[in-house]
Amino acid sequence: MTDQKKSLPAAKIVALAALAGLIAGAAVVYVKESGSGNGAGAKTADAAGCPTAAGKGAAITPFLKGQVAAMSPVPEPRPLPGLSFNGADGKDLTLADFTGKTVLLNLWATWCVPCREEMPALNALQKAAGSDRFEVIAVNIDTGGDEKPRAFLDETGVHDLGFYRDASMGVFNTLKKEGLAFGLPVTLLMDDKGCLISSMNGPAAWDSDDAKALIKAATGGV
């Protein structure tokens, strides 16, 4: 594949992300709320449960630039312990199941054009940086069965990401109520203790050098 062909999707993503930075929510696909959420309770969670997260948030701030400039540190790091979704085997998972890993949590849907643009980039980031210390967790929120999202991932060659689903859209609704999600895609960066340290609405070029530098900083590699 030539550099020209590779740069086109990234250019589209950066353009969309730039709009997100200029107008809140401008680059996202809006989602009608469905159901009541799944009870993360982020605003009522005890921020004292994240004593080291503020330092991690400060450490990554210099890396929130370029193609990940739309990612912003949260004012007060906090856990999202009840945020739940399903794994590939259909079993319930929460962020607590990933304790010990820095997590880039992304919500996407097959009908969301910006999501479709950035999924290969998220896949590339997982392939390059995924380890026992870091994982991209891309949660699909299409309603209905698994066939459509699985077919999309196969068609686009996205094979390095785990298959995570929430057909109830509860995970999105919870983040919306917490003021973290205005549409799709939405991405959260969680530290290895399960504490939210930064978030963004809209897509990004997650396969870029800027994104890789951010993840390296978040995992303590700088």
C-alpha positions as CSV (number, residue, x, y, z in Angstrom):
1,M,0.0,0.0,0.0
2,T,1.4,3.4,-0.9
3,D,1.9,6.3,1.5
4,Q,-0.7,8.3,-0.4
5,K,-3.3,5.5,0.1
6,K,-2.5,5.1,3.8
7,S,-2.7,8.9,4.5
8,L,-6.2,9.4,3.1
9,P,-8.1,7.8,6.0
10,A,-5.9,9.6,8.6
11,A,-6.6,12.9,6.8
12,K,-10.3,12.3,7.1
13,I,-10.0,11.4,10.7
14,V,-7.9,14.4,11.6
15,A,-10.3,16.7,9.8
16,L,-13.2,15.3,11.8
17,A,-11.2,15.6,15.0
18,A,-10.4,19.2,14.3
19,L,-14.1,19.9,14.0
20,A,-14.6,18.3,17.4
21,G,-12.1,20.6,18.8
22,L,-13.7,23.7,17.4
23,I,-17.4,22.9,18.1
24,A,-18.2,20.5,20.9
25,G,-19.7,17.4,19.5
26,A,-19.5,18.6,15.9
27,A,-17.5,15.6,14.7
28,V,-19.6,12.9,16.4
29,V,-22.7,11.0,15.3
30,Y,-25.4,11.8,17.7
31,V,-27.1,8.9,19.4
32,K,-30.7,8.7,20.8
33,E,-30.6,7.6,24.4
34,S,-32.0,4.1,24.9
35,G,-32.6,2.5,28.3
36,S,-31.4,3.8,31.6
37,G,-27.7,3.1,31.5
38,N,-25.8,0.5,33.4
39,G,-24.8,2.3,36.5
40,A,-21.2,3.4,36.5
41,G,-22.0,6.0,39.1
42,A,-18.9,8.1,38.1
43,K,-20.0,11.3,39.6
44,T,-20.8,9.8,43.0
45,A,-17.7,7.6,43.0
46,D,-15.1,8.4,45.6
47,A,-12.3,10.2,43.8
48,A,-10.0,9.2,46.7
49,G,-10.0,5.7,45.1
50,C,-7.7,7.2,42.5
51,P,-4.8,8.7,44.6
52,T,-2.2,8.4,41.9
53,A,-4.3,9.2,38.8
54,A,-3.9,12.9,39.1
55,G,-0.2,12.5,38.6
56,K,-0.8,10.2,35.6
57,G,-3.1,12.8,34.1
58,A,-0.4,15.5,34.5
59,A,2.1,13.2,32.9
60,I,0.1,12.6,29.8
61,T,-1.0,16.2,29.3
62,P,2.1,17.2,27.2
63,F,1.2,14.4,24.8
64,L,-2.3,15.5,24.1
65,K,-1.4,17.3,20.9
66,G,-1.3,16.8,17.2
67,Q,-3.6,14.0,16.0
68,V,-4.8,13.4,19.6
69,A,-5.2,17.0,20.6
70,A,-9.0,16.5,21.1
71,M,-8.3,14.2,24.0
72,S,-8.6,16.2,27.3
73,P,-7.5,15.4,30.8
74,V,-10.5,15.1,33.2
75,P,-10.6,17.7,36.0
76,E,-10.8,15.0,38.6
77,P,-9.8,11.4,37.9
78,R,-12.3,8.9,39.0
79,P,-13.2,5.2,38.7
80,L,-16.0,3.9,36.6
81,P,-16.4,0.5,38.3
82,G,-19.9,-0.4,37.2
83,L,-19.5,0.2,33.5
84,S,-20.4,-3.1,31.9
85,F,-20.3,-4.8,28.5
86,N,-20.0,-8.3,27.0
87,G,-16.9,-10.2,25.9
88,A,-16.7,-12.3,22.8
89,D,-18.1,-15.2,24.7
90,G,-21.1,-13.2,25.8
91,K,-20.1,-13.0,29.4
92,D,-20.4,-9.8,31.4
93,L,-17.3,-7.7,31.9
94,T,-16.5,-4.5,33.8
95,L,-13.4,-2.3,33.8
96,A,-12.4,-4.1,37.0
97,D,-11.6,-7.2,34.8
98,F,-8.8,-5.2,33.2
99,T,-7.1,-4.0,36.4
100,G,-3.4,-3.8,35.8
101,K,-3.8,-2.6,32.2
102,T,-4.0,0.9,30.9
103,V,-7.1,0.9,28.7
104,L,-8.2,2.9,25.8
105,L,-12.0,2.4,25.9
106,N,-13.8,3.3,22.6
107,L,-17.5,3.1,21.8
108,W,-18.5,2.6,18.2
109,A,-21.3,1.4,15.9
110,T,-21.4,0.2,12.3
111,W,-23.8,3.0,11.3
112,C,-21.4,5.7,12.6
113,V,-19.2,6.9,9.7
114,P,-16.4,8.4,11.8
115,C,-16.3,5.2,13.8
116,R,-15.9,3.2,10.7
117,E,-13.0,5.5,9.6
118,E,-11.1,5.1,12.8
119,M,-11.6,1.4,13.5
120,P,-8.6,0.3,11.4
121,A,-6.4,2.9,13.2
122,L,-7.5,1.5,16.6
123,N,-6.7,-2.0,15.3
124,A,-3.3,-0.8,14.3
125,L,-2.7,0.8,17.7
126,Q,-3.6,-2.5,19.4
127,K,-1.3,-4.4,17.1
128,A,1.6,-2.1,17.8
129,A,1.1,-1.4,21.5
130,G,-1.1,-4.1,22.9
131,S,0.4,-6.0,25.8
132,D,-0.2,-7.2,29.3
133,R,0.0,-3.5,30.2
134,F,-2.2,-2.0,27.6
135,E,-5.3,-2.8,25.6
136,V,-7.7,-1.1,23.2
137,I,-11.2,-2.1,24.2
138,A,-13.5,-1.1,21.4
139,V,-17.1,-1.7,22.5
140,N,-19.7,-2.0,19.7
141,I,-23.2,-0.7,20.6
142,D,-25.2,-1.8,17.6
143,T,-28.6,-3.1,18.7
144,G,-29.6,-6.6,17.6
145,G,-27.2,-9.5,17.1
146,D,-23.5,-9.8,16.6
147,E,-23.6,-10.6,12.9
148,K,-23.3,-7.0,11.5
149,P,-20.4,-5.8,13.7
150,R,-18.5,-9.1,13.2
151,A,-19.0,-8.8,9.4
152,F,-17.8,-5.2,9.4
153,L,-14.6,-6.1,11.3
154,D,-13.9,-9.0,9.0
155,E,-14.5,-6.9,5.9
156,T,-12.1,-4.2,7.1
157,G,-9.4,-6.6,8.4
158,V,-9.8,-5.6,12.0
159,H,-8.6,-8.7,13.7
160,D,-6.3,-7.5,16.5
161,L,-9.0,-6.0,18.6
162,G,-11.0,-8.1,21.1
163,F,-14.7,-8.4,20.3
164,Y,-16.7,-6.4,22.9
165,R,-20.4,-5.6,22.7
166,D,-23.3,-3.8,24.5
167,A,-26.4,-4.2,22.4
168,S,-28.4,-2.5,25.2
169,M,-26.5,0.7,24.7
170,G,-26.3,1.0,28.5
171,V,-22.6,1.7,28.4
172,F,-23.2,4.7,26.1
173,N,-26.2,6.0,28.1
174,T,-24.2,5.8,31.3
175,L,-21.4,7.9,29.8
176,K,-23.9,10.3,28.4
177,K,-25.4,10.9,31.9
178,E,-21.9,11.4,33.3
179,G,-21.2,14.1,30.7
180,L,-18.6,12.0,28.9
181,A,-20.5,11.1,25.7
182,F,-22.3,13.4,23.3
183,G,-22.3,11.0,20.3
184,L,-20.1,8.5,18.6
185,P,-17.3,7.7,18.7
186,V,-16.3,8.4,22.3
187,T,-13.0,7.4,23.8
188,L,-11.8,7.2,27.4
189,L,-8.3,6.6,28.6
190,M,-8.2,4.7,31.9
191,D,-5.1,4.0,34.0
192,D,-4.0,0.6,35.3
193,K,-6.1,1.1,38.4
194,G,-9.3,1.7,36.4
195,C,-9.3,5.4,36.9
196,L,-10.5,7.8,34.1
197,I,-7.7,10.2,33.3
198,S,-8.8,11.7,29.9
199,S,-11.6,11.5,27.4
200,M,-12.7,12.8,24.0
201,N,-15.7,12.8,21.6
202,G,-15.0,12.4,18.0
203,P,-12.4,10.3,16.0
204,A,-8.6,10.4,16.0
205,A,-5.8,8.9,14.0
206,W,-4.9,6.3,16.6
207,D,-2.2,4.7,14.5
208,S,-0.3,8.0,14.4
209,D,3.0,8.7,16.2
210,D,1.1,11.2,18.4
211,A,-1.2,8.5,19.6
212,K,1.6,6.0,20.2
213,A,3.5,8.6,22.2
214,L,0.4,9.2,24.3
215,I,0.0,5.6,25.1
216,K,3.6,5.2,25.9
217,A,3.3,8.1,28.4
218,A,0.1,6.6,29.9
219,T,1.7,3.3,30.5
220,G,4.8,4.8,32.1
221,G,7.1,4.3,29.2
222,V,8.4,7.8,29.1
